[in-house]
Amino acid sequence: MDAFKDRLSERARDTSRPDLAHQCQGRPLTEAEVAFAEALMAIYGAGTHDYTAVAAALAERALPAPMSGRTDWTEALLAEELTAINADLDAAYEANGYGA
């Protein structure tokens, strides 16, 4: 459950502009990115916030990294994946605009 995403979707329905629910995305998230986001929300929700501990929790889950496919999570890999995903989403936004 993602309360922020739920609220955006609710607000988009309220304004009859469904594209606003995903206005910051120039492309849909991949299944791997969604799984990664859900895992991060669960880990953060459990009170883990330190990057080293977050990476260890991802490694315990053997979750494939969205960009590299690796499962040997470290603090460095976590930073690399977040940076790569952000750059890819930024490029898609620049190319496609919002609500793709």
ROKOL-336314 format. One record per residue: residue in three letters; x, y, z of N, C-alpha, C in turn. Coordinates in steps of 0.001 Angstrom, whole numbers, plus 500000, padded with zeros to 6 digits. Layout:
N
ALAXYZXYZXYZ ...
***
This chain:
100
MET500843498822500000500000500000500000500886501239500000 ASP500657502134499092501413503367498986500439504525499132 ALA500372505082500321499393506123500619499576507345499728 PHE500820507699499426501077508855498574500531508626497170 LYS500847507460496597500366507134495254498835507036495245 ASP498271506435496297496820506337496395496174507731496424 ARG496787508634497176496244509996497267496338510711495922 LEU497451510535495205497578511142493882496517510602492930 SER496318509306492965495308508704492097493920509212492442 GLU493644509310493740492346509825494182492158511261493707 ARG493196512058493861493123513468493451492937513585491940 ALA493602512720491185493460512749489731492027512449489325 ARG491402511501489999489998511183489705489097512359490068 ASP489424513037491166488628514177491597488621515285490555 THR489695515445489835489800516547488876489469516103487455 SER489098514839487281488818514281485959490023514358485035 ARG491225514325485614492453514348484838493338513190485289 PRO493053511977484829493781510806485301495275510845485007 ASP495709511625484016497134511691483721497930512343484849 LEU497268513115485705497974513774486804498476512791487854 ALA497908511608487917498362510619488899499788510167488615 HIS500229510327487378501576509897486993502312511017486268 GLN502070512241486687502608513376485956504124513473485969 CYS504776512835486900506228512935486955506911511799486193 GLN506165510945485542506746509812484830506664510027483327 GLY507790509886482668507819509961481226507625508603480587 ARG507545507578481429507298506205480979506767505419482165 PRO506047504341481899505598503501483011506805502828483679 LEU506677502537484950507721501785485651507709500344485165 THR508885499739485128508976498327484770508520497487485959 GLU508246496214485713507875495314486815508985495254487847 ALA510236495251487399511378495203488326511446496468489169 GLU511148497625488568511157498881489315510022498924490337 VAL508873498409489963507746498357490901508087497435492079 ALA508658496276491788509039495342492856510085495975493778 PHE511027496687493197512070497384493957511436498449494851 ALA510535499253494291509869500296495067509055499702496209 GLU508337498624495934507537497977496977508430497416498080 ALA509559496823497691510493496297498690511059497425499541 LEU511433498530498893511959499668499654510920500210500621 MET509666500316500179508616500814501071508434499894502275 ALA508500498589502051508361497636503154509540497745504113 ILE510731497868503565511940497965504402511928499260505201 TYR511640500378504514511562501662505222510432501643506241 GLY509314501024505880508172500931506778508460500146508041 ALA509410499218507940509809498431509110510805499184509992 GLY511164500410509568512043501232510386513500501208509976 THR513825500547508889515208500494508416515427501641507451 HIS516430502489507745516682503648506905518140503788506486 ASP519045503177507188520466503233506861520713502465505562 TYR521433503074504602521636502439503302522284501062503411 THR523213500887504316523855499580504469522837498541504918 ALA521987498907505864520959497991506351519882497748505297 VAL519542498773504532518558498606503454519112497640502419 ALA520378497812502042521013496914501078521026495480501600 ALA521310495295502875521312493958503468519919493340503407 ALA518890494144503665517514493636503610517138493248502173 LEU517586494019501195517332493671499787518057492380499411 ALA519281492226499898520052491010499625519378489794500248 GLU518840489951501459518119488853502113516917488408501287 ARG516285489356500622515125489046499787515527488496498420 ALA516822488584498100517348488170496788516597488864495648 LEU516239490121495890515512490901494899516463491317493784 PRO516136491005492539516989491458491436516949492982491299 ALA518111493573491153518192495016490938517573495352489582 PRO516757496402489519516044496710488273516938496980487069 MET518062497607487266518907497981486132519965496918485819 SER520618496386486830521724495441486605521312493983486715 GLY520207493726487410519770492348487623520512491638488748 ARG521438492322489371522221491706490457521369491515491712 THR521740490555492515521048490320493787522003490456494984 ASP523257490771494709524259490919495776524314492382496235 TRP523208492822496825523046494214497200524102494678498189 THR524662495838497924525568496551498825525111498003498842 GLU525671498776499715525345500200499757525692500859498410 ALA526811500483497825527224501048496537526250500659495425 LEU525822499394495397524875498959494370523544499686494527 LEU523097499857495756521843500578495999521937501991495433 ALA523030502682495709523212504036495187523278504033493663 GLU523976503054493079524090502960491617522719502730490976 GLU521943501834491552520621501528491000519699502738491088 LEU519675503398492229518822504577492382519236505677491408 THR520528505878491234521031506888490305520660506539488867 ALA520830505267488498520525504835487126519029504931486827 ILE518206504510487773516752504596487569516335506053487439 ASN516854506896488309516506508314488259516917508929486918 ALA518108508618486445518582509156485165517698508672484019 ASP517309507402484058516460506855483001515069507497483012 LEU514514507682484195513212508335484305513290509801483884 ASP514387510476484236514571511859483804514631511961482289 ALA515361511037481653515478511044480195514115510768479549 ALA513361509845480108512034509529479566511101510720479734 TYR511192511399480864510353512576481092510697513667480073 GLU511994513876479858512417514907478903511934514565477481 ALA511969513285477147511570512866475804510053512815475625 ASN509330512432476672507901512152476513506974513081477286 GLY507504513902478153506639514757478960505960513970480046 TYR504960514571480680504322513903481800503157513043481357 GLY502824512117482224501651511286482025501793510216480974 ALA503012509818480676503220508798479639502668507470480081 
***
